[in-house]
Amino acid sequence: MSRVGHNRVLLTRDPAGNARFRDGLVDAGCDVVEVPLVHLVSLEADLPSPGDGDIVVLTSRRAAYEALRRWGPDTLARTRVAVIGSATGRVLGPLKPAFRPARATANDLAALLADHVRGHTVHFPSAERVTGGLEAALGAAGAMVVRTPVYANRLPEGAQARLHSALPVDLVTLASASAARRLARLAPGLTTGVVAIGPSTAAAALAAGLDVVGVAEPPSVGGLLAATLGALSRSRPPSSPS
């Protein structure tokens, strides 16, 4: 991996999911500081159990964890499971998803499922707040969508103070739209460039007034690492003539 020099990079994801990303940045010579802007908590809402042949849509690792915890592997094995991203699929262990789009976006998942959901019940255990239009797209394709919020996204206690202590940095990485909106709210007037994990996160960052200097392609941790290193390489000052 090429080195990008000594840059200070702020990570806003939960540290539990940052190991590969953090190690890649450190290997490239970056100084990494972590200030999580997302804290996920379970919502113990009643989660209707899917019937044989129903489709289950899981769009995050936390949704997959909650589905497995509440339904168990036997129930999920009797359904057709659709996931966004390989990391979400890995939470399910040996259970093999029936559907996974090549690109980890809600639009790509909706397009993949469009010919399979008409007349079927689609269970969608989700975050308390959902963006991206997946539920509406599945409904338009003829599915009977049962969306149940099973976890909520909260701002970690003390995040604002930790964020202010961490700044200034050379680059900020964002792995969710909620992190983008919180960054803009907690650090108004921030001019530091941000790199987003995908198009929906980038759109939220732009709408919040942040300077998006990179978008992961594909929208994954590996893509985010590549986009971050690319943005840092582009921002390096030219070498002095010898």
C-alpha angles and dihedrals in degrees: 000000000000118000121239100195131252103322126159110230125188118214116200100184126101104281090229089073098039105078099102093039094046093047091051092053093046090049088054091055100261128145103229124205122182125210110164113215093182130067118176121209129182121250110209095213121150106271112204111228117241120239127229110292096015118132122242119201118203117183102174141031090249092053089051091049092050093047092050093045095050103034102028128220096282093061093046091048089062092056137064107251123206120193139182111225135001092262090061090049092051091060087067092061112202094000107108116216115234092213132033121154120226090240118048099233134116091237092055092048091049091051091048092051097041095097095043108048106060109124093002131114111243116198113208114186102188151156118291089253119039128190133175101069098257095134092051092046092052091048091050089052090058102264125141098228120204106190116186122181106228101167139025133216113228134177109252115247112263094013095132094054092047091048093052090048091052096051137128101057133157096235140005124212122210125196099178142030090242091057089051093052093046093049091054092047097046096042105035114191093022109165098182113117119251132209117212128209093225147347097282092051090046091051091051091049093050091047089053091054098255124145106246109203099167142017123200117247112217096028096241140102089269090050091048091053092050092047091048093051090046092053091048091049091052091050095053113113115245116266117262114254114258 
